[in-house]
Amino acid sequence: MYRIGIDIGGTFTDLAAVDGDGKVVIAKSSSTPRDPSDGLLEGLTKLAAALGTTREQMLRETERIVHGTTVATNALLEGKGAKVALLTTEGHRDVIEMREGMKEDRYNVRMAPQQPLVPRARRYGVRERMRADGTAAVPLAAPSLEAAVEAAAASGAEAIAVCYLHSYRNPEHEQATAAALATRLPDTYISLSSEVLPQIKEYERVWTTVVNAYVGPVLADYLSRLSGRLADAGYAGEVMIMHSHGGVATIPESSRLAAGAVLSGPAGGIAAARQAAKLVGTGELITFDMGGTSTDIALLQDGEAPLSAEKQVGLAKVSLPTLDIHTLGAGGGSIARVDSGILHVGPESAGALPGPACYGRGGTEATVTDANVVLGLLDPASFAGGDLPLDPAAAEAAVAEVAYALGVSTVEAAAGISKVVNTTMAEGIRIVSVRRGVDPRGFTLVSFGGAAGVHVTEVARLLDIKRVIVPNVASVLSAWGMLATDLRYEMVRSHIGDAASTSADGMRKVLLDMESEGRARLDGFDGRIEVQRALDMRYGEQIYEITVPINDVDVDADDFIDEVVARFHKRHQQLYAYNAPGQEVVIVNARTTIVGKLPELRAEPLSTGSGRSVQAGVRKVYLDGWTDVPVHRMETVAQGERVTGPALFESTTTTVLLRAGDSAVVNEHGWLDIRLS
């Protein structure tokens, strides 16, 4: 039985199939932005061909499909979500627009205000009010609710977000509102803040609830259509959707909590990095995922990436637990332009259509891929396994336009494009490491994404990183990594209170109630269930809290709260290099994660090759001057073989560059373990 991972990116759709022995087969197809399922099904056809079977037969023999999707992300970034109406407590309908009194560029007096996802005309106040203790200060007024529901119906809203004050403490009014909406608008998507984000902080709660309503109908429609098309194609199993927290969920759960999938695709890369940490024997990794449109970067310590509860996606704020991934507008399709004599690369991308000029699909602007063709780094005839032969003349013409604007030769312009994008990506790595007090020089850079191999050694060199790992499935590593994930449900409850006056019994009850709720969501799951706990805490005078893991704290112990406070002081010291044991400590939120452990992804069978590989050829490459560079086929390099640079490694889906002095050894999994000069 196969397990199939699918990652739909801006330019390519990546697929990886793993059988019961861990053997991996990969495929790529062009993404189809109008309907991503078209490119997905085309990719499944290519994957079946690589397995030597038909798509129908392959799907009949598939036990699980895990899918990372950019549908929710694109809906947010491109402003193509549902038409949303917001029902909120009377007098609070402008919270989403006032934000927190801050703006992104606080000293820019000419900065235009953001346009919220819900215009003021579709924001309706309802007469009701809950107190912070969960008692009703103002009961839900039926006439006011009826008027708001009718106004929302008349507005033509396709989705309705409901966010009342303190509903995280008592959701009664929101639930009554949902019942009224379901009666009047039975086919409308409804998003309740008490279900999406039941925690304190009104601004974060209303924004996340609105985002859920905005992307929910779009994602639900896509997932429903995809499920139907897969069933028609012969697949009888369940489709799991990758979520931003690094776990997977079913289609119904993903449709309900659509905001949890806004960073679905990049999360697969972190899952892959976790698996890579086990295989290469180090948990200190920096992921470098360079695709056609963007580059995703994350830092792993002890094999784990931190979760963030505050994520900005375009103009939207999503406060659900999300893997801390830094995304740059730098990829193979990033467009180069000259402005006032200065060369810029990205963030604009040529995408899948028309794509780089060398794709021959009508693109005329120079991109990073075009520059790599001009520099001889990519073989036009074998790109994408020969399925997408490149046009060197078109690449040369596009880069020549940039060269003319800069007053340099075409090859110098191409080298400049490469250097600019490398510098941008190196700065992105500094953001997740140096700016957080972490020295990247002690980390290993893990390269994945179809475009990363050409750039990774130079990016590492800019940061003085000495070791680079390139998996043999690097070009589809996010898709492969999705198969190493588990079912995951995140619960949160606000519990504002001074730790010193918090009873151990009260906190214990909150944690155990959340555990029961999470286990109920896994009803019918017959695998091992793991419970993870954490508390959001701060010093009394602070306004931001930190998340403190308490997995190994005995919740039944008499000194439970004292131990939690000690963990907070220790965590604060780790993050900020100081703590204040004498100060008041406040517990803000309790968090419980329920993980349904799915079968572990086995390592691919060990390579048994020996001897030296046959060099595939020699190609002229521009590396600060034209040089004859040997070319090796990734599939034929034997385990334990050492190759020194300059050299190129080529496979059907990616190219890896070694510069002079670099050396690479093929490890027992067929991965390149590169040491830099």
C-alpha positions in Angstrom: 0.0 0.0 0.0 1.2 3.5 -0.9 1.1 6.7 1.0 1.1 9.8 -1.2 2.1 13.4 -0.2 1.0 16.3 -2.4 2.3 19.9 -2.1 0.8 22.4 -4.5 3.1 25.4 -4.9 2.9 28.6 -7.0 4.7 27.1 -10.0 4.9 23.3 -9.5 2.8 20.6 -7.8 5.1 18.1 -6.1 4.1 14.5 -5.4 5.9 11.7 -3.4 4.7 8.1 -3.1 6.2 5.9 -0.4 5.5 2.1 -0.2 5.6 -0.1 2.9 9.4 -0.5 2.7 10.1 3.2 2.6 10.9 3.3 -1.2 10.2 6.7 -2.6 9.0 7.6 -6.1 8.5 11.3 -7.0 6.8 13.4 -9.7 6.2 17.0 -10.6 3.5 18.7 -12.6 2.8 22.3 -13.4 0.4 24.0 -11.0 -3.0 25.1 -12.3 -4.0 28.3 -10.4 -7.6 28.3 -11.7 -8.3 24.9 -10.3 -5.4 23.3 -8.4 -7.0 19.9 -8.6 -6.3 19.8 -12.4 -2.5 20.0 -11.8 -2.9 17.6 -8.9 -4.6 14.9 -11.0 -2.0 15.4 -13.8 0.7 14.9 -11.2 -1.0 11.7 -10.0 -0.9 10.4 -13.6 2.8 11.1 -13.8 3.4 9.5 -10.4 1.6 6.3 -11.5 3.7 6.3 -14.7 6.9 6.5 -12.6 5.6 3.5 -10.6 4.9 1.6 -13.8 1.1 1.4 -13.3 -2.1 3.3 -14.0 -3.5 6.1 -11.9 -6.6 4.1 -11.1 -4.6 1.1 -10.0 -2.2 3.2 -7.9 -5.1 5.0 -6.1 -6.7 1.6 -5.4 -3.5 0.6 -3.7 -3.1 3.9 -1.7 -4.0 3.9 2.0 -3.5 7.6 2.7 -3.2 10.9 0.8 -1.8 13.9 2.7 -2.3 17.2 0.9 -0.7 20.6 1.5 -2.7 23.4 -0.2 -2.2 27.0 -0.9 -5.9 27.6 -1.6 -6.5 29.4 1.7 -3.2 31.3 1.4 -3.9 32.5 -2.1 -7.5 33.5 -1.2 -6.1 35.8 1.5 -3.2 37.2 -0.5 -5.1 37.8 -3.7 -8.3 39.1 -2.0 -10.4 36.3 -3.6 -12.2 35.0 -0.5 -15.8 34.9 0.4 -18.1 37.9 0.9 -18.2 38.1 4.7 -20.5 39.8 7.2 -19.6 40.2 10.8 -21.9 40.1 13.8 -20.4 41.4 17.0 -21.3 43.0 20.3 -23.1 46.3 19.9 -20.5 49.2 19.9 -17.6 47.0 18.9 -18.0 46.6 15.1 -14.9 48.8 14.4 -12.4 46.7 16.3 -11.2 45.0 13.2 -10.5 48.4 11.6 -9.0 50.2 14.6 -6.7 47.3 15.1 -4.6 47.9 18.2 -3.9 51.5 17.5 -0.7 50.6 15.6 0.3 50.5 12.0 3.1 48.5 10.2 5.2 51.6 9.5 4.4 53.6 12.6 6.4 56.7 11.5 5.0 56.9 8.0 2.4 59.7 8.3 1.3 59.2 4.7 0.6 55.5 5.0 -2.8 54.6 3.7 -5.1 52.8 6.2 -5.6 49.1 5.7 -8.8 47.9 4.2 -10.4 45.2 6.5 -11.7 42.0 5.0 -15.2 43.1 6.0 -16.3 46.6 5.1 -18.1 48.7 7.7 -21.4 48.3 5.8 -21.4 44.6 6.5 -20.5 44.8 10.2 -23.5 44.6 12.4 -23.8 45.2 16.2 -26.0 42.9 18.3 -27.3 44.0 21.7 -25.7 41.5 24.1 -22.8 41.5 26.5 -20.9 38.8 28.4 -18.8 39.7 31.4 -15.2 38.4 31.7 -16.4 35.9 34.3 -18.9 34.4 31.8 -22.1 35.9 33.3 -24.4 37.9 31.0 -24.3 41.7 31.7 -26.8 42.2 28.8 -28.9 39.2 27.7 -29.0 38.5 23.9 -31.8 40.7 22.6 -33.9 38.8 20.1 -35.1 41.9 18.1 -31.5 43.1 17.7 -30.3 39.7 16.7 -33.1 39.3 14.2 -32.4 42.7 12.6 -28.7 41.8 12.3 -29.4 38.4 10.7 -31.8 40.0 8.2 -29.3 42.7 7.4 -26.6 40.1 6.8 -28.9 38.1 4.6 -29.8 41.2 2.6 -26.1 42.0 2.1 -25.6 38.9 0.1 -22.9 37.6 2.4 -21.5 34.2 1.5 -20.0 33.7 5.0 -20.8 35.1 8.4 -18.3 35.6 11.3 -19.7 35.9 14.8 -17.5 37.4 17.5 -19.0 38.6 20.8 -17.2 40.0 23.9 -15.9 37.3 26.2 -17.5 34.4 24.3 -14.3 32.4 25.1 -15.6 32.3 28.7 -19.3 31.6 27.8 -20.2 30.8 24.2 -24.0 30.7 24.9 -24.8 33.9 22.9 -22.7 32.9 19.9 -24.3 29.5 19.8 -27.8 31.0 19.9 -26.8 33.3 17.1 -25.4 30.4 15.0 -28.8 28.6 15.5 -30.7 31.7 14.2 -28.3 32.1 11.2 -28.7 28.4 10.3 -32.4 28.7 10.3 -32.5 31.9 8.2 -29.4 31.1 6.0 -29.0 27.3 6.0 -26.4 27.3 3.2 -24.2 30.0 4.5 -20.8 29.3 6.1 -20.8 30.3 9.8 -17.6 31.0 11.8 -17.9 31.4 15.6 -15.0 32.9 17.6 -15.8 30.5 20.5 -15.0 27.6 18.2 -12.2 29.1 16.1 -10.2 30.8 18.8 -11.7 30.6 22.3 -9.2 32.8 24.1 -8.8 36.3 25.4 -7.7 39.3 23.2 -10.7 40.6 21.2 -8.7 42.0 18.3 -6.9 38.7 17.6 -10.1 36.7 18.1 -12.2 38.8 15.7 -9.5 38.9 13.0 -8.9 35.1 13.1 -12.7 34.5 13.1 -13.1 36.7 10.0 -10.2 35.1 8.2 -11.8 31.7 8.9 -15.1 32.9 7.4 -13.2 34.6 4.5 -11.3 31.5 3.3 -13.7 28.8 4.6 -16.1 28.6 1.7 -13.3 28.7 -0.8 -11.3 26.0 0.9 -14.4 23.8 1.6 -15.5 24.1 -2.0 -12.0 23.1 -3.3 -11.7 20.2 -0.8 -15.2 18.9 -1.6 -14.4 19.0 -5.3 -11.0 17.4 -4.9 -12.5 14.6 -2.7 -15.1 13.9 -5.4 -12.5 13.9 -8.2 -10.2 11.5 -6.3 -13.1 9.2 -5.6 -14.0 9.2 -9.3 -10.4 8.4 -10.1 -10.5 5.3 -7.9 -9.3 6.5 -4.4 -11.4 5.1 -1.5 -9.4 6.3 1.4 -9.4 9.5 3.4 -7.6 12.7 2.4 -5.7 14.4 5.2 -5.0 18.1 5.0 -1.8 19.6 6.2 -2.3 22.4 8.8 -0.2 25.4 9.8 0.7 23.8 13.2 2.5 20.9 11.4 -0.1 18.3 11.9 -2.9 17.0 9.6 -6.7 17.0 9.9 -9.6 15.5 8.0 -11.4 17.3 5.2 -14.5 18.1 7.5 -12.2 19.5 10.2 -10.1 21.5 7.7 -13.3 23.0 6.2 -14.5 24.0 9.7 -11.2 25.5 10.8 -10.0 26.8 7.4 -7.8 29.5 9.0 -5.7 26.7 10.3 -4.6 25.9 6.7 -3.4 29.3 5.7 0.2 28.1 5.8 -0.5 24.5 4.9 2.1 24.0 2.2 5.2 25.3 4.0 4.3 23.3 7.1 5.2 20.1 5.2 8.7 21.3 4.9 9.0 21.4 8.7 7.6 17.9 8.9 10.3 16.8 6.4 13.0 18.6 8.4 11.9 16.8 11.6 12.3 13.5 9.8 15.6 14.6 8.3 16.9 15.4 11.8 16.4 11.7 12.7 18.1 10.5 9.6 21.2 12.7 9.6 21.8 12.6 13.4 21.5 16.3 14.3 18.5 18.4 15.5 20.2 21.8 14.9 18.9 22.5 11.4 17.9 25.5 9.3 15.5 24.6 6.5 15.9 26.3 3.1 13.0 25.6 0.8 13.3 27.5 -2.4 10.5 26.9 -4.9 9.3 28.8 -8.0 7.6 31.6 -6.2 9.0 31.9 -2.7 11.6 30.7 -0.2 10.5 29.3 3.2 13.0 29.3 6.1 12.7 27.9 9.6 15.0 27.1 12.5 14.9 23.7 14.3 16.5 23.2 17.7 16.6 19.7 19.1 14.7 18.6 16.1 11.7 20.8 16.7 10.5 24.1 15.2 8.8 26.6 17.5 5.1 27.4 17.2 3.9 31.0 17.0 0.4 32.2 18.0 0.8 35.5 16.0 1.1 35.2 12.2 0.6 37.9 9.7 -0.6 36.7 6.2 -0.9 39.7 3.9 -3.1 42.2 5.8 -4.7 39.5 7.9 -3.7 38.4 11.5 -4.2 34.8 12.3 -3.7 33.9 15.9 -3.9 30.1 15.7 -0.8 28.0 16.5 1.4 28.2 13.5 4.9 26.9 12.8 7.3 29.8 12.9 8.3 29.9 9.2 9.8 33.0 7.5 8.7 33.4 3.9 10.6 35.5 1.3 9.4 36.6 -2.1 12.5 34.9 -3.7 12.2 31.9 -5.9 13.1 30.6 -9.3 10.4 32.7 -10.9 11.3 35.9 -9.1 11.4 38.7 -11.5 14.6 40.9 -11.9 14.1 44.6 -12.6 16.3 47.7 -12.5 15.1 50.8 -10.7 17.2 54.0 -10.7 20.2 51.9 -11.7 19.7 49.4 -8.8 19.1 45.7 -9.5 16.1 44.2 -7.6 15.0 40.6 -7.6 11.5 39.7 -6.4 9.1 39.7 -4.6 7.1 39.7 -7.8 7.1 36.3 -9.5 6.3 35.0 -13.0 4.5 32.1 -11.3 3.5 29.0 -13.3 1.8 31.1 -16.1 3.5 32.6 -18.0 6.5 31.6 -15.9 10.1 32.5 -16.7 11.0 33.6 -20.2 12.8 30.3 -20.8 9.6 28.3 -20.2 8.4 29.5 -23.6 4.9 30.2 -22.3 4.8 33.9 -23.2 6.9 35.3 -20.3 9.3 38.1 -21.3 10.7 39.3 -18.0 14.0 38.0 -16.6 13.8 35.7 -13.6 16.3 33.8 -11.4 15.7 30.7 -13.5 16.5 32.6 -16.7 19.7 33.9 -15.1 20.7 30.3 -14.1 20.2 29.2 -17.7 22.4 32.0 -19.0 25.1 31.0 -16.4 25.0 27.4 -17.6 23.8 26.1 -14.3 20.7 24.4 -15.7 20.6 22.0 -18.6 17.8 23.2 -21.0 17.3 19.8 -22.5 16.8 17.8 -19.2 14.9 20.4 -17.1 12.0 18.8 -15.2 13.2 15.4 -16.6 12.9 16.7 -20.1 9.1 17.3 -19.8 9.8 21.1 -19.9 12.7 21.8 -22.2 13.9 25.4 -21.7 14.6 28.0 -24.4 18.1 29.4 -23.8 17.6 32.2 -26.4 14.5 33.5 -24.6 16.4 33.5 -21.3 19.3 35.3 -22.9 17.0 37.9 -24.4 15.2 38.5 -21.1 18.4 38.9 -19.1 19.9 41.1 -21.9 17.2 43.7 -21.1 18.4 43.8 -17.5 22.0 44.0 -18.7 21.2 47.0 -20.9 19.6 48.9 -18.1 22.6 48.2 -15.9 25.2 48.9 -18.6 26.9 45.5 -18.2 27.2 42.3 -20.2 24.4 39.7 -20.2 26.4 37.2 -18.2 27.4 39.8 -15.7 23.7 40.7 -15.3 22.8 37.0 -14.8 25.6 36.7 -12.1 24.2 39.9 -10.5 20.7 38.4 -10.4 22.0 35.3 -8.7 24.0 37.3 -6.1 21.1 39.5 -5.2 18.7 36.6 -4.7 21.4 34.7 -2.7 21.9 37.8 -0.4 18.2 38.2 0.1 17.9 34.5 1.1 20.9 34.7 3.4 19.3 37.7 5.1 16.1 35.7 5.6 18.1 33.0 7.4 19.7 35.8 9.6 16.2 36.9 10.6 15.3 33.4 12.0 18.6 32.9 13.7 20.9 35.9 14.4 18.1 38.3 15.2 16.9 35.8 17.8 20.2 35.4 19.4 21.1 32.1 17.6 24.5 31.6 15.8 23.7 29.9 12.4 27.3 28.7 12.1 26.6 25.8 14.4 23.6 24.6 12.3 23.2 22.4 9.2 21.4 23.9 6.2 18.8 21.5 4.8 18.1 22.2 1.1 14.9 21.4 -0.6 12.6 22.8 -3.2 13.3 22.5 -6.9 15.4 25.7 -7.1 17.4 25.5 -3.9 20.2 23.2 -5.0 21.8 25.7 -7.4 21.9 28.4 -4.6 22.3 26.6 -1.3 26.1 26.3 -1.1 26.6 30.0 -1.9 23.9 31.0 0.7 25.6 28.8 3.3 28.9 30.4 2.4 27.5 33.9 3.0 26.5 32.8 6.5 29.7 30.8 7.2 27.6 27.6 7.6 29.9 24.6 7.0 27.5 21.8 6.3 24.6 21.4 3.8 22.3 18.4 3.4 20.5 17.8 0.1 18.1 14.9 0.3 17.6 12.8 -2.8 13.9 13.8 -2.7 14.9 17.5 -2.2 12.7 18.9 -5.0 9.6 17.4 -3.4 10.7 17.2 0.2 7.6 19.1 1.6 5.4 16.5 -0.1 7.5 13.7 1.3 7.5 15.3 4.8 3.8 15.4 4.9 3.8 11.6 5.1 5.7 12.0 8.4 3.0 13.9 10.2 0.3 13.0 12.7 -3.3 13.9 13.4 -3.2 17.0 15.6 -5.8 19.0 17.4 -5.0 22.2 19.3 -7.2 23.3 22.3 -6.8 26.6 24.1 -8.7 28.1 27.1 -8.1 31.5 28.7 -7.4 31.4 32.4 -6.3 34.8 33.5 -5.0 34.8 37.0 -2.0 35.4 39.2 -0.2 32.1 39.5 0.2 32.5 43.3 -3.6 32.6 43.7 -4.4 29.9 41.1 -5.5 26.6 42.6 -3.8 23.5 41.3 -7.2 21.8 41.2 -8.7 24.5 39.0 -5.9 24.5 36.5 -5.8 20.7 36.5 -9.5 20.7 35.6 -9.0 23.1 32.7 -6.2 20.9 31.3 -8.1 17.6 31.7 -11.3 19.1 30.2 -9.4 20.1 27.1 -7.8 16.7 26.9 -11.2 15.1 27.0 -12.4 17.4 24.2 -9.4 16.5 22.1 -9.8 12.8 22.6 -13.4 13.1 21.6 -12.3 14.5 18.3 -10.2 11.4 17.8 -13.1 9.1 18.5 -12.6 6.0 16.4 -8.9 6.5 16.0 -7.2 3.2 16.9 -3.6 4.4 17.1 -1.5 5.8 20.0 -2.6 9.1 21.4 -0.1 11.6 22.8 -1.0 14.6 25.0 1.1 17.8 25.0 0.5 20.7 27.4 1.7 24.2 27.7 0.8 27.5 29.4 1.0 31.1 28.1 2.5 33.1 30.9 4.0 36.6 31.6 5.2 38.8 34.4 2.5 40.9 35.8 3.7 44.2 34.2 4.3 42.7 30.8 1.7 42.8 27.9 3.1 39.9 25.9 3.2 36.3 27.1 5.4 33.4 26.3 4.5 29.7 25.8 5.9 27.4 28.4 5.8 23.6 27.7 4.8 21.6 30.7 4.7 18.1 29.2 6.9 16.6 31.9 5.3 18.3 34.8 3.1 16.1 37.0 -0.3 17.8 37.0 -1.4 15.7 39.9 1.4 16.8 42.2 0.7 19.1 45.1 3.4 21.6 44.0 2.1 21.6 40.4 1.7 25.4 40.2 5.1 26.0 41.9 6.8 23.8 39.3 5.0 25.6 36.4 6.2 29.0 37.8 9.8 27.6 38.0 9.5 26.5 34.3 8.4 30.0 33.3 11.4 31.7 34.9 13.7 29.2 33.2 12.0 29.7 29.8 12.1 33.5 30.2 15.9 33.2 30.9 16.4 31.1 27.8 14.5 33.5 25.5 15.6 36.8 26.9 18.7 36.2 28.9 17.1 37.4 32.2 14.3 36.5 34.6 12.7 38.0 37.7 11.8 35.4 40.3 10.5 38.0 42.7 7.9 39.4 40.3 4.2 38.4 40.0 3.6 35.7 37.4 0.4 35.6 35.5 -1.1 32.5 33.7 -3.0 33.8 30.6 -3.9 30.7 28.5 -3.8 27.0 28.9 -3.0 24.9 25.8 -3.5 21.2 25.2 -2.5 19.4 22.0 -3.9 15.9 21.2 -1.8 14.0 18.7 -3.0 10.8 17.0 0.2 9.1 16.1 0.1 7.8 12.5 2.4 5.0 11.2 6.0 6.4 11.1 7.5 7.1 7.7 10.2 4.6 7.2 13.6 5.5 5.8 14.2 4.5 2.3 16.1 1.2 2.0 19.9 1.7 2.3 21.8 2.2 -0.9 23.9 -0.8 -1.8 25.9 0.8 -4.6 29.7 0.7 -4.6 32.5 1.9 -6.7 32.6 5.2 -8.6 29.8 6.6 -10.7 30.2 7.4 -14.3 30.5 11.1 -15.0 27.5 12.2 -17.1 29.5 14.9 -18.9 31.0 18.3 -18.7 29.3 21.7 -19.0 30.6 25.3 -19.2 29.4 27.1 -16.2 30.0 30.8 -15.2 31.5 30.8 -11.7 33.2 34.2 -11.6 34.5 33.1 -15.0 33.7 30.4 -17.4 34.8 27.0 -16.2 34.4 23.4 -17.4 32.4 21.7 -14.7 31.8 17.9 -14.4 28.2 16.8 -14.3 27.1 13.8 -12.2 23.7 12.1 -12.2 22.3 11.9 -8.6 20.8 8.5 -9.3 24.2 6.9 -10.2 26.4 8.3 -7.5 27.4 5.5 -5.2 27.0 5.4 -1.4 30.2 6.7 0.3 31.5 8.3 -2.9 33.1 11.7 -2.4 32.9 14.4 -5.1 34.9 17.6 -4.9 33.8 20.9 -6.5 33.4 22.5 -8.8 30.7 20.0 -9.8 27.1 19.7 -10.7 24.7 17.0 -9.6 21.6 16.6 -11.7 18.4 14.6 -11.2 15.0 14.7 -13.0 13.8 17.4 -10.7 16.7 19.5 -9.4 20.3 20.5 -9.9 22.9 20.9 -7.1 26.0 23.1 -7.4 29.3 22.5 -5.6 31.8 25.4 -5.9 35.6 25.0 -5.7 36.8 23.4 -2.5 33.4 22.0 -1.5 33.0 18.3 -1.1 30.0 16.0 -1.1 29.6 12.5 0.2 26.6 10.3 -0.6 25.2 8.9 2.7 23.5 5.6 3.3 20.1 7.2 2.3 21.4 8.5 -1.0 21.5 12.1 0.3 24.3 14.5 -0.4 26.2 15.5 2.7 28.2 18.6 1.6 31.1 20.2 3.5 32.0 23.7 2.4 35.5 25.0 1.9 
